Amino acid sequence: MSLCLMLGLAWRGGSSCSRAQNLVPLNIVLPSAALNGTPSNEKPDPNIDINTNRAPFLAPAGVTNVALNKKVTSSATNCAPEDLAKIADGEKEGTEDNVVLLLRGSQWVQIDLGSPQEIYAIVVWHAYNSAKVYHGVIAQLADGPDFTAAQNVRTIFNNDVENKAGVGIGKDREYFETREGKLIDAKGAKARYVRLYSNGSTAAKFNEYTEVEVYGRPAK
């Protein structure tokens, strides 16, 4: 098998050999392990993804975290702007000070990337200080802040099997939270806004976020 074909299979967003040859492993700096306490007795979905060893993700050379220090807003009304800012401040160690606690129920956080970006991967860390599974995780992209059809809203991950967020029944699998975070393949989609939903976890009804990284480059 040729190098071009192997890389093209590794990254489905690449369709030409010339582009595929420029792919490199994404350099995601992981936080320290921080598993504490006793796992919840709540039984997770039987279809849960138990693969916690993520293979290197390939993306074009020069792709960076375009969400760093960008404006974060939320559907939850309990957090001040300075608290929400922690979600994109680059601090992802699993300490209590780094975790942002949102209200219970289906809630979202939204990042304004400042300008249209070509997005290859989104990595989200909720809270990995105990073994738990987050429910109703959805990732969406849009050209405008209201996430309407007119603003080209697109759902790129959805494990909300009960449609509690009201954006459609999800077909993706739930997963265990680890220090690797959850990587969502965006396949080079162009968007300015990223919205992430969650609906509590096997450990708590509240929603937690430690960090969100969006790997991309300015859209042409």
N, C-alpha and C positions, 0 to 999 in steps of 0.2 A: 504494500500500500504506500502511495506517495505521501510525502510530508504534507503537501497541500491538502490532500484528502483527509488525512488524519486530523489536521487542525480544523478543517472545515466541519468534521463530525464533532469535534470537541466544543466548538462554538457555533451553534446553529444560526446565529445572526450573520455570519460571514458567508457570502455566496461566491466570491471570486477568489482565485488563487492568490492574486497579488495582495489582497487585503488579508487573507488568512495567514500569509507568511509573516505579517507584522504583529501577530498575536503573541502576547507574553503573559506569564502567570501574574494575576493581580496580587499586588503586595498589600495584603490585609494584616495589619498589626493586631494581634489578639491580646486581650487582657489576661491577667492572671486567673487561674482557677479559683473559684470562690464558692464551692458547694458546702453548705452548712445545714444543720438541722435534719429532721426526719421527713422523708417524702410523704406527700398526702396519700390518704387511703382511697381517695376518689379514683375510680377506674377510668383510665383514658379510653378514647375511641379505639376499638380493636384494629382499625386500619392505620394506627399511628405509625409514622415513619421513625424507625429506631436507628437509622444509620446516622451516627454522630461523627464519622470520619469523612470530612468533606474533601473531595479531590480538588487540586488547584484549578482555579477558574481562569480561563484565558480571555483576554480583552486586548484591544489595540494598545500599543505602546503610547505612553503619555497620558493615559486616563488617570484622573485624580478624584479625590473626594470633593465633589462640587457642592456638597451640602454643608461643609464646615463653616460654622459661624453665620449661617443664613437664618432668616427669620422663621420662627416656628410658632404656629397657632394651633388651637385645639377646640374641639366641641365641648370639652369639659370646662366648667366655669370655676373650678376651684384653684387653678394655677395662675400665678402672676407671670407676666412676660419673662421676667428674669429666671423663673423656674423652668419654663418651657425652653428657654435658650440652652439649658444644660443638655437637651436632647441632641444638639448639633455642635457641642463645644469641643469635641475631640477627646473628652475625658470618659473612658468606658470601663475603668476598673470597677469591680463589683462592690463598692462601698456604699453605705447608706446615704451619704451626701450626694452621690452621683445619680441615685434613682429618683425619678420623678413619678409621683403617685397621682393618678387621675381617678375621677369618680367611677363608680361601678356602672355596669351596663355597657352596651356597645358605644365606644368613644373613638374618636380619631385624632391624630396629630397630623399637621400639614406643614410641609416645608416649601417655601418660595425660593427657588434656586436663583432668582434674580434676572435670569434671561433663559431663553430656550437652550436646552442641553441635549446632547445625544447620550442617552443613559444605557449603560451596559449591565450594571448590577446595583441592587439595593441590599444593604446588610443592616438588619435590625437586632439590637440587643434589648430585650425587655428587662428581666432581672434573673440572673443565672446563679443566685446565691443559694438556691435549693432546687431539688429535682422536681420540675413541674412542667406542665403543658399549657400553653396559652390557647384560648378559644377565640373563634371568630376573627382570625387574622386575615386581613385583606390589604393588598397593595394596589393603589390606583395611580395613574398618571393623567395629567390634563394640561391644556394650554392656558386655562384661566383658573382663577381661585374658587369659583363656585361649583366646579365639577359637574357641569351639565353636559348634555349631549352636544349642545352648540359649541362647547369648549373642548370637544374631542376627548372626552373622558374614556380611559381604557383601564380595564382590570387585568393585572398581570399575575396576581396570586389571590386565591380565595379558598379558605377552608371553613367558611361559615356555612355549614351544612344545613342549618335551620333558618338561614336568611334573616337573622336577627338584626343585621345592619340595614336590611332593606335594599341591598344593591344586587341581589341575585343569589341563588343557591351555589355554594362553592363545591368544587370537585377535587381540590387539592387536599393533601393529608395533613393532619395535625402532627406535631413534632415535639421532641423534648428540647427544652431550652438549655443551651450550653454556652461556654465562653466563646465558642466560634460564632455565635449569633446565627440568624437565619439569612442565608444568601438567596435572593430572588433574582432570577435572570430576566433582565429587561430587554435583551436582544437588540440594543442600539436604538430603542424607541426615542423619539424626540418629544420633549415636554419641558415645561417650566416648573410645574407644581407636582409634588409627590404627596399623597395622602395615605396614611396607614391606620387601619382599624384594629381593635382588639376588644375582647369581651371577657375579661377576667381570666383566671387560670385554675388549674386543679388545686392550687394552694390558697387562692383568695378571689373575692368578687371584684376587687379593685383592679385597675389597669396600671401596669408599671412600664416605664421606659428608662433605659440607661443611655443608649446612644443609637443614632441612625446615621449611616453613611451611604452616600449616593455616588457611585463611581461613573463618571462620564467626562465629556468634553464639550466645549461650545458647539452648538449645532450650526451647520453651514446653510 
